[in-house]
Amino acid sequence: MLLADREQLWPRLEKLGEKKVREKLAANQFEAHEEEEVQEWLTRHVSVNLLNEAMITKRVAIVGAVAAVVAALASVWGLYIK
């Protein structure tokens, strides 16, 4: 049984991109011994993308919360000055 060489396959998959890899996988254009590695690459690629999106969402939420606190403090300060 042949095993796919991850060090050669994964850079090739990165160059293709997720969409093209999915198309080639659906069209059965990968060697049989490469399919498992391709599936693992897709899983990790999607996981990394989801993690990056979650971090961006977290940062946006933090900025929104800080803006809400600043607005509340400004409102209270405005009432105090009057």
C-alpha positions in Angstrom: 0.0 0.0 0.0 1.3 3.4 -1.0 1.3 6.3 1.5 1.0 9.9 0.5 3.9 12.1 1.5 2.4 14.9 3.5 5.4 17.2 3.0 4.9 17.1 -0.8 1.1 16.9 -0.9 0.1 19.6 1.5 2.0 22.4 -0.1 0.4 21.4 -3.4 -3.0 21.5 -1.8 -2.3 25.0 -0.3 -1.5 26.2 -3.8 -4.7 24.8 -5.2 -6.9 26.2 -2.5 -9.9 24.7 -0.7 -12.4 25.2 -3.5 -10.2 23.6 -6.2 -9.2 20.7 -3.8 -12.9 20.0 -3.1 -13.7 20.0 -6.9 -10.8 17.6 -7.6 -11.8 15.4 -4.8 -15.4 15.2 -6.0 -14.1 14.4 -9.5 -11.9 11.7 -8.1 -8.8 13.3 -9.5 -6.5 12.4 -6.6 -4.6 9.1 -6.3 -6.3 6.5 -4.1 -3.4 6.7 -1.6 -3.7 10.5 -1.4 -7.4 10.7 -0.6 -7.0 10.2 3.2 -4.3 12.9 3.4 -6.5 15.3 1.3 -9.4 14.7 3.6 -7.2 15.4 6.6 -5.9 18.6 5.0 -9.4 19.8 4.3 -10.5 19.1 7.9 -7.5 21.0 9.3 -7.9 23.8 6.7 -11.6 24.3 7.7 -10.7 24.2 11.4 -8.1 26.8 11.0 -10.4 29.1 9.0 -13.2 28.7 11.7 -10.7 29.5 14.4 -9.6 32.6 12.6 -13.2 33.7 12.1 -14.0 33.1 15.7 -11.0 35.2 16.8 -12.1 38.0 14.5 -15.7 37.8 15.9 -14.3 37.8 19.5 -12.3 41.0 18.8 -15.2 42.7 17.2 -17.4 41.8 20.2 -14.7 43.2 22.6 -14.5 46.4 20.7 -18.3 46.7 20.7 -18.4 46.1 24.4 -15.7 48.7 25.1 -17.6 51.2 22.9 -20.8 50.5 24.9 -19.0 51.1 28.2 -17.4 54.3 26.9 -20.8 55.5 25.7 -22.4 54.7 29.1 -19.7 56.5 30.9 -20.0 59.5 28.7 -23.8 59.5 29.3 -23.3 59.4 33.0 -20.7 62.0 32.9 -23.0 64.2 30.8 -25.7 63.9 33.5 -23.3 64.6 36.3 -22.0 67.8 34.7 -25.5 69.2 34.2 
